[in-house]
Amino acid sequence: MRIVRHLASGDRPFRRPVVALGNFDGVHLGHRTIFERTIERARRSGSEAVAFTFWPHPISVLFPERSPRMITSLARRLAALRSTGLDGVVVRRFTREFAALSPEEFVRDWLVGRLGVSAVVVGYNVTFGHERRGTPPRLAELGAGSGFEVEIVSPVEVGALAASSSEVRRRILEGDVAAAARLLGRPHSLVGLVRAGDRRGRTIGFPTANVLPRGGMLPPDGVYAVRVGIAGEPPRRPGVANLGSNPTFGPGARRLETHLFDFDGDLYGRRIEVALEARLRGEAKFDSVERLVAQIREDAAAARQMLGVVR
């Protein structure tokens, strides 16, 4: 997948592309439906399938006080986009100057002038241009006058839930990572380098990989059933993790402490991905190490059962 971060007038880096337009935070199932339609149209016409996305989030630039918490970092978003089968991604830095473009100027200068699109695929609620005056119907009108087709994708629902970035954010912030996973089509995950901790886990029979997670929305503190990927591998290794400040031993930095089941290896300095499958309970302070160990055993048993791990 080709990633273009600077798109000058007349560059035309793609061959009459079909373009999926949107922010695509989280790359959830609604987004993936848009990409499927984009790829299908591109393959049918012999052109390339490209996503046009923005960074940072437009609201964070225009209304910083209302800035949404991002589900993933830009790097993780691009990794997820790579997995969809798209041929390319254009990442446009979002600025106040860019926001000042009218819908007509955006279509003329960017979709037509710089990309030379053959078609554009958008979600039903996408907006673009100054004061968000660009809507899917308006884009279809502009496309008809500029020589490209527009396909508007209807809402995607998973059970009774709408697959939207705002709904995914809400579920993660509530700790309902299982519902977030259904909307994303995969578990929400956190990544980071394993650092040396206090080494208490090993002394009580539950060694942990300690991470200060970066680049992903954090759910509430608590204990989670997880699967872990090491050094770029998919998250398959089952385990149990505590997100929080470890109050039993005194307040500390908020970190993710993950115990991998049936694993005896050195993870220090290695990058891991911790996929959050389900929240088991909130973080708690215990009045003795013995009480803590007993609870960890219960948590590990519950996580093994939830993950289908036979001891």
C-alpha distance (Angstrom), angle and dihedral (degrees) to the residues before:
residue distance angle dihedral
M1 . . .
R2 3.78 . .
I3 3.81 117.0 .
V4 3.81 117.7 -155.7
R5 3.80 116.8 -168.0
H6 3.79 98.8 169.0
L7 3.78 120.3 45.9
A8 3.79 114.5 -177.5
S9 3.78 124.2 -170.0
G10 3.78 110.5 -81.2
D11 3.81 95.5 14.4
R12 3.81 96.0 118.8
P13 3.85 94.6 -177.7
F14 3.81 93.6 176.8
R15 3.80 134.0 54.4
R16 3.84 108.4 -107.7
P17 3.79 89.2 -50.0
V18 3.75 130.2 -153.1
V19 3.80 102.0 -132.9
A20 3.81 130.0 -152.0
L21 3.80 106.3 -153.7
G22 3.80 122.2 -156.3
N23 3.79 149.4 84.4
F24 3.83 94.2 -94.3
D25 3.81 97.7 -166.5
G26 3.79 107.5 179.9
V27 3.83 94.7 8.2
H28 3.82 90.0 -121.6
L29 3.80 129.0 179.0
G30 3.81 92.5 -83.0
H31 3.80 89.7 56.1
R32 3.79 91.5 45.5
T33 3.79 90.1 55.7
I34 3.81 88.4 54.9
F35 3.82 90.3 50.2
E36 3.80 92.2 48.2
R37 3.81 90.2 54.3
T38 3.81 90.4 45.4
I39 3.80 93.1 51.6
E40 3.80 92.7 44.5
R41 3.81 92.3 52.7
A42 3.80 92.0 45.1
R43 3.79 93.9 50.6
R44 3.78 91.3 47.2
S45 3.80 92.0 53.6
G46 3.81 98.2 37.4
S47 3.79 92.8 -116.2
E48 3.80 133.2 116.9
A49 3.80 129.1 -87.2
V50 3.81 112.7 -131.3
A51 3.80 136.3 173.9
F52 3.81 118.7 -144.0
T53 3.78 109.2 -157.0
F54 3.81 139.5 162.2
W55 3.79 139.0 -129.3
P56 2.97 130.6 -133.2
H57 3.78 104.4 26.5
P58 3.83 110.2 -92.2
I59 3.81 93.1 -126.0
S60 3.80 91.3 54.4
V61 3.82 88.8 57.7
L62 3.79 99.6 41.6
F63 3.82 99.6 33.6
P64 3.83 108.5 18.8
E65 3.79 92.4 175.4
R66 3.84 88.6 61.9
S67 3.79 95.9 42.4
P68 3.82 109.9 147.9
R69 3.77 120.1 -130.0
M70 3.78 106.6 -108.9
I71 3.79 118.6 -122.6
T72 3.80 91.9 -145.2
S73 3.78 139.4 6.9
L74 3.79 118.9 -104.2
A75 3.80 89.9 -103.9
R76 3.80 91.8 54.6
R77 3.80 90.6 45.5
L78 3.80 90.7 54.1
A79 3.81 90.7 48.2
A80 3.80 89.8 52.8
L81 3.81 91.1 47.2
R82 3.80 89.5 52.0
S83 3.80 89.3 58.5
T84 3.82 92.6 57.9
G85 3.81 96.2 69.7
L86 3.81 96.5 -112.6
D87 3.78 116.4 154.7
G88 3.78 95.2 -139.3
V89 3.77 149.5 -7.1
V90 3.80 129.2 -143.6
V91 3.81 112.2 -154.1
R92 3.79 110.7 -162.6
R93 3.79 117.1 -167.4
F94 3.80 105.7 -126.5
T95 3.80 113.9 -132.1
R96 3.77 136.4 162.4
E97 3.81 88.7 -105.0
F98 3.79 91.1 54.4
A99 3.81 90.0 46.7
A100 3.80 89.8 55.3
L101 3.82 92.0 65.8
S102 3.78 113.3 109.2
P103 3.80 117.3 -125.9
E104 3.79 88.1 -106.0
E105 3.82 92.6 52.3
F106 3.79 92.2 47.6
V107 3.79 92.0 52.4
R108 3.81 93.6 43.8
D109 3.81 98.7 43.0
W110 3.79 102.6 32.8
L111 3.78 113.7 20.9
V112 3.80 94.7 36.7
G113 3.81 104.8 19.7
R114 3.80 101.4 42.2
L115 3.80 103.0 22.0
G116 3.79 105.5 26.7
V117 3.80 91.5 -146.2
S118 3.78 122.8 -158.2
A119 3.81 93.1 -165.4
V120 3.80 140.4 -4.0
V121 3.80 126.2 -145.1
V122 3.81 118.4 -160.5
G123 3.77 140.2 169.3
Y124 3.78 118.8 -105.9
N125 3.82 93.5 -105.9
V126 3.81 103.3 41.8
T127 3.81 118.0 130.1
F128 3.79 130.8 -170.4
G129 3.78 142.0 169.7
H130 3.80 132.3 41.0
E131 3.80 113.2 -15.2
R132 3.82 87.7 -3.5
R133 3.80 89.5 -78.6
G134 3.77 91.3 147.1
T135 3.80 111.6 93.2
P136 3.82 131.8 170.6
P137 3.84 93.0 -98.0
R138 3.81 90.7 48.6
L139 3.80 90.2 48.2
A140 3.81 88.9 52.9
E141 3.81 89.7 52.6
L142 3.80 92.1 49.3
G143 3.78 91.1 45.8
A144 3.78 91.9 53.1
G145 3.79 88.9 54.7
S146 3.79 94.3 44.4
G147 3.79 101.2 46.1
F148 3.80 103.6 -103.0
E149 3.78 133.9 105.4
V150 3.80 125.7 -123.5
E151 3.80 125.6 -150.2
I152 3.81 118.4 -166.0
V153 3.81 115.2 -155.0
S154 3.80 117.4 -145.4
P155 3.83 123.2 -129.8
V156 3.79 115.8 -72.0
E157 3.80 115.8 -138.9
V158 3.78 128.4 -164.2
G159 3.77 106.1 -160.4
A160 3.79 104.3 -51.0
L161 3.81 93.8 -22.3
A162 3.79 127.8 94.8
A163 3.79 113.6 -131.8
S164 3.80 99.6 -125.6
S165 3.79 134.4 134.7
S166 3.79 91.5 -118.8
E167 3.81 91.5 53.9
V168 3.81 91.6 47.5
R169 3.82 89.9 50.9
R170 3.79 91.4 49.3
R171 3.79 93.0 50.6
I172 3.80 93.3 48.4
L173 3.80 92.6 47.9
E174 3.81 89.2 50.7
G175 3.80 90.7 51.0
D176 3.80 92.9 -115.1
V177 3.79 93.0 132.6
A178 3.81 91.5 156.1
A179 3.82 90.5 63.1
A180 3.81 90.4 43.7
A181 3.80 88.7 54.0
R182 3.80 91.1 53.7
L183 3.81 90.2 53.4
L184 3.79 94.4 43.8
G185 3.78 94.6 44.6
R186 3.82 87.4 -127.9
P187 3.81 136.0 46.5
H188 3.78 118.8 -78.9
S189 3.79 107.1 -109.6
L190 3.79 140.5 -162.5
V191 3.79 125.3 -149.6
G192 3.76 137.2 -162.3
L193 3.78 147.8 127.1
V194 3.77 117.4 -75.2
R195 3.79 109.5 -115.0
A196 3.78 132.5 -168.2
G197 3.81 109.3 -93.4
D198 3.78 133.4 -177.4
R199 3.82 90.6 -66.6
R200 3.79 90.7 -133.6
G201 3.79 92.5 128.5
R202 3.78 93.5 65.2
T203 3.80 92.3 50.7
I204 3.83 91.9 55.6
G205 3.79 95.9 43.4
F206 3.81 99.1 -98.8
P207 3.82 110.5 92.3
T208 3.79 112.4 -167.1
A209 3.79 138.6 -158.9
N210 3.79 105.9 -130.8
V211 3.80 119.5 -148.1
L212 3.78 134.6 174.8
P213 3.81 94.8 -146.9
R214 3.79 118.3 -133.7
G215 3.76 135.4 -174.2
G216 3.78 101.4 20.3
M217 3.79 138.9 84.7
L218 3.79 111.0 -95.1
P219 3.81 120.6 -136.2
P220 3.82 121.5 -145.3
D221 3.79 118.5 -64.3
G222 3.76 113.0 -86.9
V223 3.79 147.3 94.6
Y224 3.80 120.4 -56.5
A225 3.78 138.0 -173.0
V226 3.79 104.5 -126.1
R227 3.76 147.3 175.8
V228 3.79 119.1 -142.7
G229 3.78 134.7 -149.7
I230 3.80 119.8 -161.3
A231 3.81 124.2 -147.7
G232 3.79 96.6 -15.5
E233 3.79 99.6 -37.2
P234 3.82 117.5 130.2
P235 3.82 113.3 -90.8
R236 3.81 101.8 -96.9
R237 3.82 105.8 129.5
P238 3.82 109.8 100.1
G239 3.77 123.4 -132.6
V240 3.78 148.5 131.1
A241 3.80 125.3 -102.2
N242 3.78 138.6 -166.8
L243 3.79 119.1 -149.6
G244 3.79 112.7 -163.6
S245 3.79 146.3 59.6
N246 3.83 99.2 -63.2
P247 3.83 95.7 -117.5
T248 3.82 95.1 -171.8
F249 3.80 88.9 73.5
G250 3.80 96.2 36.6
P251 3.81 130.9 -81.3
G252 3.78 115.3 -50.6
A253 3.78 140.9 157.7
R254 3.77 115.6 -49.8
R255 3.77 106.1 -104.0
L256 3.76 143.9 153.4
E257 3.81 114.2 -111.3
T258 3.79 112.2 -168.5
H259 3.78 127.8 -170.4
L260 3.81 113.0 -161.5
F261 3.78 115.2 -150.1
D262 3.81 117.1 -120.2
F263 3.81 92.9 -3.6
D264 3.78 126.0 131.2
G265 3.79 108.8 174.8
D266 3.78 140.4 114.5
L267 3.81 112.0 -100.3
Y268 3.81 100.2 168.1
G269 3.79 111.3 133.9
R270 3.80 93.3 8.0
R271 3.78 124.3 120.8
I272 3.78 115.2 -119.9
E273 3.79 134.5 -174.7
V274 3.79 115.8 -145.2
A275 3.81 113.4 -159.9
L276 3.81 112.1 -157.2
E277 3.80 108.7 -138.0
A278 3.83 101.4 170.2
R279 3.80 140.7 -14.3
L280 3.80 111.9 -117.8
R281 3.81 101.3 -176.2
G282 3.78 144.1 -34.1
E283 3.78 123.0 -83.8
A284 3.80 113.7 -86.3
K285 3.80 139.1 -172.0
F286 3.81 116.3 -127.3
D287 3.78 126.6 -155.8
S288 3.79 94.2 -135.9
V289 3.79 140.5 22.4
E290 3.81 88.8 -119.7
R291 3.81 91.5 58.7
L292 3.81 89.9 47.5
V293 3.82 92.6 50.8
A294 3.80 91.2 49.1
Q295 3.80 90.5 52.2
I296 3.81 92.4 47.2
R297 3.80 88.9 54.3
E298 3.80 89.7 52.5
D299 3.82 90.9 47.1
A300 3.80 91.9 49.5
A301 3.80 91.4 49.6
A302 3.81 91.2 49.0
A303 3.81 91.5 48.5
R304 3.81 92.0 48.4
Q305 3.81 90.3 51.6
M306 3.80 93.1 46.6
L307 3.82 91.9 48.1
G308 3.80 93.9 43.2
V309 3.80 93.8 -118.4
V310 3.81 114.9 159.6
R311 3.77 113.2 -145.7
